[in-house]
């Protein structure tokens, strides 16, 4: 009987924590679209008119619209004046979703073709567009492969050294 009381007390405590912790949110997250200035909502509608279930977040001076569409995770970045600054599309590991065949072909014929693909992301900025394919292989450091849209590999660097990509990040 004592074990049952201990179990029930533990279950009640865990249930209370499950209810309490979601209330503690990241101050940068803004899940309520009514709190986002209309200029940002309108700007997103111009860039991706069919975006649904959008969640907004602040990243430094930027507002980022996050949503999922056709198997792809989107992050659409806007500057303080609600001007589009960058779109990141995360394809997971699925090359079938990647629309640029030159990138698929270059990867499949390249030195890293037999490494395991961990993630495929596409970045479109105001002045550039490129892919980052994160690969891994036992005994080797995880590596980020940067590809131009024509399939040219720009660089391959260890993921640990890879820069965080924000609007305006220049990738050689």
C-alpha positions in Angstrom: 0.0 0.0 0.0 2.9 2.3 0.8 4.3 1.8 -2.7 1.0 2.6 -4.3 0.8 5.9 -2.3 4.3 6.8 -3.3 3.5 6.0 -7.0 0.3 8.1 -6.9 2.1 11.0 -5.2 4.9 10.8 -7.8 2.3 10.7 -10.6 0.5 13.7 -9.2 3.7 15.6 -8.9 4.7 14.8 -12.5 1.3 15.8 -13.8 1.6 19.1 -12.0 5.0 19.7 -13.6 3.7 18.9 -17.0 1.0 21.5 -16.6 3.3 24.1 -15.1 6.3 23.9 -17.4 4.6 24.7 -20.7 3.5 27.9 -19.1 7.2 28.9 -18.9 8.0 29.9 -22.5 10.9 31.5 -24.3 10.4 35.2 -24.2 11.4 35.4 -27.8 8.5 33.3 -28.9 5.3 35.0 -30.0 2.7 32.3 -30.8 -0.2 34.8 -30.9 -0.4 36.3 -34.4 -2.6 39.2 -33.1 0.5 40.4 -31.2 2.6 40.5 -34.3 2.4 43.9 -36.1 0.2 43.7 -39.2 3.1 44.8 -41.5 4.9 41.5 -40.8 1.8 39.4 -41.4 1.2 41.2 -44.7 4.9 40.9 -45.7 4.7 37.1 -45.1 1.6 36.9 -47.2 3.4 38.5 -50.1 6.4 36.1 -49.8 4.5 32.9 -49.0 0.8 33.5 -49.5 -0.3 30.0 -48.5 1.6 29.8 -45.2 -0.6 28.2 -42.5 -0.2 27.7 -38.7 2.5 30.4 -38.6 4.4 30.9 -35.3 6.4 34.0 -34.9 9.6 34.4 -33.1 12.2 37.2 -32.6 15.8 36.5 -33.4 17.8 39.6 -32.4 16.6 42.5 -34.7 14.5 40.1 -36.9 11.1 38.6 -36.8 10.9 35.0 -38.0 7.8 33.3 -39.3 8.0 29.5 -38.7 5.6 27.0 -40.4 5.5 23.6 -42.1 4.4 23.2 -45.7 4.6 20.3 -48.1 7.0 18.3 -45.9 9.4 21.3 -45.5 10.0 23.4 -42.4 10.2 27.1 -43.3 11.8 30.0 -41.4 11.1 33.3 -43.2 13.1 36.3 -41.7 12.0 39.9 -41.8 14.0 43.0 -40.7 12.7 45.6 -38.3 10.9 47.4 -41.2 9.1 44.2 -42.2 11.2 43.8 -45.3 12.0 40.2 -46.3 15.6 39.3 -45.4 15.9 35.5 -45.8 14.1 32.2 -46.1 15.4 29.0 -44.7 13.8 25.7 -45.9 14.7 22.6 -44.0 14.2 19.4 -46.0 15.3 17.0 -43.2 17.2 14.2 -45.0 14.9 13.9 -48.0 16.6 14.7 -51.3 13.3 14.0 -53.1 12.0 17.3 -51.7 15.0 19.3 -53.0 13.9 21.1 -56.2 17.4 21.8 -57.6 18.5 18.7 -59.4 22.0 20.0 -60.0 22.6 19.9 -56.2 21.2 16.4 -55.9 23.4 15.2 -58.8 26.6 17.0 -57.6 26.1 15.4 -54.1 25.5 11.9 -55.5 28.7 12.1 -57.6 30.8 13.8 -55.0 33.3 12.7 -52.4 30.7 12.7 -49.7 28.0 10.6 -51.5 28.5 7.6 -49.2 28.3 9.6 -46.0 25.0 9.7 -44.1 23.0 12.8 -44.8 21.9 14.3 -41.5 20.1 17.4 -42.7 19.5 19.4 -45.9 18.8 23.2 -45.7 18.2 25.8 -48.4 18.9 29.4 -47.7 17.7 32.3 -49.9 19.0 35.7 -48.9 18.6 39.1 -50.6 22.0 38.6 -52.4 22.6 34.9 -52.4 21.0 31.4 -52.4 22.7 28.1 -51.4 22.3 24.7 -49.8 23.9 23.3 -46.7 24.0 19.5 -46.5 25.2 18.2 -43.2 26.8 14.7 -43.5 28.3 12.3 -41.0 30.5 9.3 -41.2 31.9 7.1 -38.4 35.4 8.2 -37.4 35.0 11.6 -39.2 33.8 14.9 -37.9 30.3 15.9 -39.0 30.7 18.1 -42.1 28.7 20.9 -43.7 28.7 20.9 -47.5 27.9 24.3 -49.1 26.5 24.1 -52.6 25.6 26.8 -55.1 22.3 26.2 -57.0 24.2 25.0 -60.0 25.7 22.2 -58.0 29.1 23.7 -57.5 30.4 22.8 -54.0 31.6 26.1 -52.4 33.2 24.5 -49.4 33.1 21.6 -47.0 33.8 22.4 -43.3 33.4 20.6 -40.0 30.0 21.3 -38.6 31.5 22.5 -35.4 33.2 25.3 -37.3 30.3 26.2 -39.5 28.8 29.6 -39.0 25.3 30.3 -37.8 23.4 31.6 -40.9 21.5 34.8 -40.5 20.4 37.3 -43.2 23.5 38.8 -44.6 25.8 35.9 -43.6 28.3 35.6 -46.5 29.2 32.1 -47.5 32.3 31.7 -49.7 
